[in-house]
């Protein structure tokens, strides 16, 4: 999960942000939420915040806070994250507006929905401004706590040491221990782009950060060769094989090197080359004409079905990860009283680990062979368990997924009726959680 904030001072910034949120490229998935504010639209809300700024002579009108979760979040989870942010910034009486938007997925599976929050800098009640000192580190800490409680996975922050220290002081040693253990095994990675690449892109008038983000989303969303061709053509970019390392894929704009594919994707060079050769080898070393490329959707029907099934699997996987973290890093003051209790916890952790391994394997199968896309999710999980030779395969009891909602409208002879309550959680029945 990523949480970051940008400050806005003038009316021009408000109009620019309002226009950005209204772009056709974004589609609101839920009605916008607001707190301590009663206005008809986003621009009016920002104007109210600017009036509060002028009345108090503050330099900042509002903050634009972006929440980018790794997995799909429901409304309850979003409210929990918002409350964590409000508590951290001591902004309970400040005006707030929230939007949820969909974009291309940042990775296989995961959540395409991200959230934009506009938080007023000055309170209409106390007339005091927010204390935003060290706001980046504080928001990274909020993201770490939310990842522990809601997602079960995170990345290492550049403010790691400071975050761990403050978590211990704030009675969250469980999250601090998790981050400390994660730091020990976190691989060191090269920067996505060098200073020379940034200068080359700037000289060519290319927004390199935006280009890299869009390229990564295309790669991880299973985009077709036509989609890659159109994207590269619109950006004026050509891909070539490396001269010294033939398994390197270089990105050029005219004669300037602007990036290396495996560094942008933060993945092993050889694996990236093999997948790129299979997916769009015909684009190597060619200048692409956008007008000659047929229109194609970003993902085909089979890719959409694959993403839908991945979402269903990751709901399970996320819950198993969270349960594992809760048992591994017990809260402060909680102790295992007896040997039997310790053995029971160890057995639960073993079963949870087994369940995670099976679901990870199911995701690998789903993305490695199109034949698994049309396979019922139960059979996919059973095969994944058998392929890992972990004993009895896991059976899945779940709420009606997309395919079950369609099938439930048809008569069936030897299957259980689809569950009607979508709020019911579903678990591997072979694992006692």
C-alpha positions in Angstrom: 0.0 0.0 0.0 1.2 3.5 -0.9 0.0 6.7 0.8 1.4 10.0 -0.3 0.4 13.7 -0.1 0.8 16.9 -2.2 0.1 20.4 -1.0 -1.9 23.0 -2.9 -1.8 26.7 -2.3 -3.5 28.7 -5.1 -6.8 28.6 -7.1 -4.9 27.5 -10.2 -3.9 24.3 -8.3 -7.6 23.7 -7.3 -8.8 24.0 -10.9 -6.0 21.7 -12.2 -6.8 19.1 -9.6 -10.5 19.3 -10.2 -9.9 18.8 -13.9 -7.6 15.9 -13.2 -10.2 14.1 -11.1 -12.8 14.6 -13.8 -10.7 13.1 -16.7 -12.4 10.5 -18.9 -9.5 8.2 -18.2 -10.8 7.8 -14.6 -14.2 6.3 -13.7 -15.7 6.9 -10.3 -16.7 3.6 -8.7 -18.5 5.0 -5.7 -20.1 8.2 -4.7 -17.6 10.6 -3.2 -17.5 10.8 0.6 -17.2 14.1 2.4 -16.7 15.0 6.0 -17.2 18.4 7.7 -18.1 19.8 4.3 -21.4 20.3 2.5 -20.9 21.3 -1.2 -22.3 20.2 -4.6 -19.0 19.4 -6.3 -15.2 19.1 -5.9 -14.3 22.5 -7.0 -16.8 24.2 -4.6 -15.2 22.1 -1.8 -11.8 23.3 -2.7 -13.0 26.9 -2.8 -14.3 26.5 0.8 -10.9 25.3 1.8 -9.3 28.3 0.1 -11.6 30.7 2.0 -10.5 29.1 5.2 -6.9 29.5 4.2 -7.3 33.2 3.5 -9.2 33.9 6.7 -6.4 32.3 8.7 -3.5 33.6 6.6 -2.2 30.1 6.2 0.0 29.3 3.2 -1.6 26.0 2.2 -5.2 25.6 1.2 -5.5 21.8 1.1 -3.6 18.5 0.7 -4.2 15.9 -2.0 -3.7 12.5 -0.5 -3.5 9.4 -2.7 -4.1 5.9 -1.4 -2.9 3.1 -3.7 -3.7 -0.3 -2.1 -2.1 -3.5 -3.3 -5.3 -5.5 -3.1 -9.0 -4.7 -3.5 -10.5 -2.8 -0.6 -14.1 -2.6 0.4 -15.8 0.5 1.9 -15.2 -0.7 5.5 -11.4 -1.1 4.8 -11.3 2.4 3.1 -13.0 4.0 6.2 -10.4 2.3 8.4 -7.5 3.7 6.4 -9.1 7.1 6.3 -9.5 7.0 10.1 -5.9 6.1 10.5 -4.8 9.0 8.4 -7.2 11.4 10.2 -5.9 10.3 13.6 -2.2 10.5 12.5 -2.6 14.1 11.2 -5.0 15.1 14.0 -7.5 16.2 11.4 -10.8 15.1 12.8 -12.5 18.5 12.4 -11.0 19.4 9.0 -13.0 19.2 5.8 -12.4 16.1 3.7 -13.5 14.8 0.3 -12.9 11.3 -1.1 -13.1 9.8 -4.6 -12.5 6.2 -5.7 -11.1 5.7 -9.2 -10.3 2.7 -11.4 -7.1 2.6 -13.5 -5.1 -0.1 -15.3 -3.9 -2.7 -12.8 -0.5 -2.2 -11.4 0.2 -5.9 -11.3 -1.3 -9.3 -11.9 -4.4 -9.5 -9.8 -4.4 -6.7 -7.2 -6.8 -3.8 -7.0 -7.3 -1.4 -9.9 -9.1 1.0 -7.5 -7.2 3.8 -5.9 -8.5 6.7 -3.8 -8.0 10.4 -3.9 -8.6 12.5 -0.7 -8.6 16.3 -0.5 -8.0 17.4 3.1 -8.5 21.0 4.1 -5.4 22.5 5.8 -7.4 24.8 8.1 -10.2 23.6 10.4 -13.5 25.6 10.2 -14.1 24.8 13.9 -10.7 25.6 15.6 -9.4 27.9 12.8 -6.0 26.1 13.3 -3.9 24.6 10.5 -2.6 21.1 10.3 0.8 20.2 11.7 2.2 18.5 8.6 5.9 18.2 9.7 7.4 14.9 8.6 4.2 14.1 6.8 5.8 11.7 4.4 7.2 9.5 7.1 3.9 9.7 9.1 1.9 8.6 6.1 4.3 5.8 5.3 3.8 4.6 8.9 0.0 4.7 8.3 0.5 2.6 5.2 2.5 0.0 7.1 -0.1 -0.3 9.8 -2.9 -0.6 7.2 -0.9 -3.2 5.2 -0.4 -5.3 8.4 -4.1 -5.1 9.3 -5.8 -5.3 5.9 -3.4 -6.7 3.2 -0.7 -8.8 4.8 2.0 -7.5 2.6 4.1 -4.4 2.1 7.4 -3.0 0.9 10.2 -1.4 2.8 9.9 2.4 3.3 12.9 4.7 3.0 11.9 5.9 6.4 12.1 2.4 7.8 14.1 3.0 11.0 12.1 6.0 12.0 8.8 4.2 11.4 9.9 1.2 13.5 10.9 3.5 16.4 7.6 5.4 16.4 5.5 2.2 16.1 7.2 0.8 19.2 6.4 4.1 21.1 2.8 4.0 19.9 2.2 0.4 21.1 2.4 -1.4 17.8 5.5 -3.5 18.3 3.8 -6.3 16.3 4.0 -4.1 13.1 7.5 -3.0 14.1 8.8 -6.6 14.4 7.2 -7.5 11.1 8.9 -4.6 9.3 12.2 -5.4 11.0 12.1 -9.0 9.8 11.0 -8.0 6.4 13.9 -5.6 6.1 16.4 -8.4 6.7 15.2 -10.4 3.7 14.3 -7.5 1.4 16.4 -7.6 -1.8 18.3 -4.5 -2.8 17.2 -3.3 -6.2 18.6 -1.0 -8.8 16.9 2.3 -9.5 14.2 2.1 -12.2 15.9 4.9 -14.1 19.3 6.6 -14.0 20.0 10.3 -14.0 21.2 10.0 -17.6 17.9 8.4 -18.6 16.0 11.1 -16.9 18.0 13.8 -18.8 17.5 12.0 -22.1 13.8 11.7 -21.5 13.5 15.4 -20.5 15.4 16.4 -23.7 12.9 14.5 -25.7 9.9 16.0 -23.9 8.9 12.6 -22.4 7.4 12.3 -18.9 9.5 9.3 -17.9 7.9 8.5 -14.6 4.4 8.4 -16.2 5.7 6.4 -19.1 7.3 3.8 -16.8 4.2 3.5 -14.6 1.9 2.9 -17.7 4.4 0.4 -19.2 4.4 -1.6 -15.9 0.6 -1.7 -15.8 0.5 -2.9 -19.4 3.0 -5.6 -18.7 1.3 -6.9 -15.6 -2.3 -6.7 -16.9 -1.6 -9.2 -19.7 -1.9 -6.7 -22.5 -1.8 -7.9 -26.1 0.9 -7.2 -28.6 -1.3 -4.6 -30.3 -1.8 -2.7 -27.0 2.0 -2.6 -26.5 2.5 -1.5 -30.1 0.0 1.4 -29.8 1.4 2.5 -26.4 5.0 2.5 -27.7 4.0 4.3 -30.9 2.1 7.0 -29.1 5.1 7.6 -26.9 7.5 7.5 -29.8 9.6 4.7 -28.2 11.3 1.8 -29.9 12.5 -1.4 -28.2 15.8 -3.0 -29.0 18.0 -5.9 -27.7 21.1 -4.9 -25.8 24.5 -5.1 -27.6 26.5 -6.4 -24.7 23.7 -8.4 -23.0 21.4 -9.9 -25.6 18.8 -10.6 -22.9 18.5 -6.9 -22.1 15.6 -5.0 -23.6 16.4 -1.3 -24.2 14.0 1.5 -24.7 15.0 4.3 -27.1 13.3 7.5 -28.2 15.0 8.5 -31.4 18.7 7.8 -30.6 18.5 8.4 -26.8 18.3 5.6 -24.3 15.5 6.3 -21.9 15.1 3.0 -20.0 15.8 -0.7 -19.6 12.7 -2.9 -19.4 13.8 -5.3 -16.5 14.9 -2.3 -14.4 11.6 -0.6 -14.9 9.7 -3.7 -14.0 12.0 -4.6 -11.1 12.2 -8.2 -12.3 15.0 -10.6 -13.3 16.5 -9.7 -16.7 16.4 -13.2 -18.2 12.7 -13.8 -17.2 11.6 -10.4 -18.6 13.4 -11.1 -21.9 11.8 -14.6 -22.2 8.3 -13.3 -21.6 8.8 -10.3 -23.9 10.1 -12.6 -26.6 7.0 -14.6 -26.3 4.5 -11.7 -26.1 5.9 -9.1 -28.6 9.1 -10.2 -30.2 7.8 -8.8 -33.6 8.2 -5.2 -32.1 12.0 -5.5 -31.5 13.9 -2.9 -33.5 10.9 -1.6 -35.4 9.5 1.8 -35.8 5.8 1.5 -35.1 3.1 3.3 -37.0 0.1 4.0 -34.7 -2.2 4.5 -37.7 -1.5 1.0 -39.0 -2.4 -0.7 -35.7 -5.9 -2.1 -35.4 -8.0 -1.0 -32.5 -7.8 -3.5 -29.7 -9.0 -3.5 -26.1 -6.3 -3.6 -23.5 -7.3 -7.0 -22.3 -9.2 -9.6 -24.2 -12.2 -11.5 -22.8 -9.9 -14.3 -21.6 -7.7 -11.8 -19.8 -10.7 -10.2 -18.1 -11.8 -13.6 -16.9 -8.3 -14.4 -15.7 -8.2 -11.1 -13.7 -11.7 -11.9 -12.2 -10.6 -15.3 -11.1 -7.3 -13.9 -9.8 -9.3 -11.5 -7.7 -11.3 -14.4 -6.2 -8.1 -16.3 -5.3 -6.5 -13.2 -3.8 -9.4 -12.6 -1.5 -8.5 -15.9 0.1 -4.8 -15.3 0.0 -5.0 -11.9 1.7 -7.0 -13.4 4.6 -4.5 -16.2 5.1 -1.6 -13.7 5.1 -3.3 -11.5 7.7 -4.1 -14.5 9.9 -0.4 -15.6 9.6 0.8 -12.1 10.7 -1.6 -11.9 13.6 -0.4 -15.3 14.9 3.3 -14.7 14.2 3.5 -11.2 15.7 1.4 -11.3 18.8 0.3 -7.9 20.2 2.1 -6.4 23.2 1.2 -8.1 26.5 -0.1 -11.3 24.8 1.9 -14.4 25.8 1.5 -18.1 25.0 0.8 -19.5 28.4 1.5 -23.2 27.9 3.3 -25.6 25.7 0.0 -26.9 24.4 -1.1 -23.4 23.4 2.2 -22.9 21.6 1.9 -26.2 19.8 -1.6 -25.2 18.6 -0.4 -21.9 17.3 2.5 -23.6 15.5 0.1 -26.1 13.9 -2.2 -23.3 12.8 0.8 -21.5 11.3 1.8 -24.6 9.4 -1.7 -25.0 8.0 -1.8 -21.4 7.0 1.5 -21.6 5.3 0.3 -24.7 3.4 -2.8 -22.8 2.3 -0.8 -19.8 1.1 1.5 -22.1 -0.9 -1.4 -23.8 -2.6 -3.1 -20.5 -3.5 0.2 -19.1 -4.8 0.6 -22.2 -6.9 -3.0 -21.8 -8.2 -2.2 -18.2 -9.3 1.0 -19.4 -11.1 -1.1 -22.0 -13.0 -3.7 -19.5 -13.8 -1.2 -17.1 -15.4 1.0 -19.8 -17.0 -1.7 -21.6 -19.1 -4.9 -20.3 -20.7 -6.5 -23.7 -20.2 -6.9 -22.9 -16.4 -8.8 -19.8 -17.0 -12.0 -21.7 -17.9 -11.4 -24.3 -15.2 -13.7 -24.0 -12.1 -11.8 -22.4 -9.2 -12.3 -25.5 -7.0 -10.6 -27.8 -9.5 -7.8 -25.3 -10.0 -7.0 -25.2 -6.2 -7.3 -29.0 -5.9 -4.8 -29.4 -8.8 -2.5 -26.8 -7.2 -2.4 -28.7 -3.9 -1.7 -32.0 -5.6 1.1 -30.5 -7.7 2.8 -29.3 -4.6 2.4 -32.8 -3.0 1.1 -31.4 0.2 -1.3 -34.1 1.0 -5.0 -33.8 0.9 -6.1 -31.1 -1.5 -8.0 -28.0 -0.3 -11.6 -27.7 -1.2 -13.1 -24.2 -1.4 -16.4 -22.9 0.1 -17.0 -19.4 -1.1 -19.6 -16.7 -1.8 -21.0 -16.5 -5.3 -18.1 -15.4 -7.6 -18.8 -14.0 -11.0 -18.9 -17.4 -12.6 -21.2 -18.8 -9.8 -23.6 -16.0 -10.1 -24.0 -16.8 -13.8 -24.3 -20.5 -13.2 -26.7 -20.1 -10.3 -29.4 -18.9 -12.8 -29.2 -22.3 -14.6 -30.6 -25.6 -13.3 -27.9 -27.9 -11.8 -28.2 -31.5 -10.8 -25.3 -32.3 -8.5 -24.0 -29.1 -7.2 -24.8 -27.0 -4.1 -26.8 -23.9 -4.6 -24.8 -20.7 -4.7 -24.7 -18.8 -1.4 -26.9 -15.7 -1.5 -25.0 -13.7 1.1 -22.0 -12.2 -0.6 -20.7 -10.9 2.8 -19.9 -14.4 3.9 -16.2 -15.2 4.0 -14.9 -18.2 2.3 -12.0 -20.4 3.4 -10.2 -23.6 2.3 -12.3 -26.2 4.1 -9.3 -28.5 4.4 -7.5 -25.9 6.6 -8.8 -25.1 10.0 -8.1 -21.3 10.5 
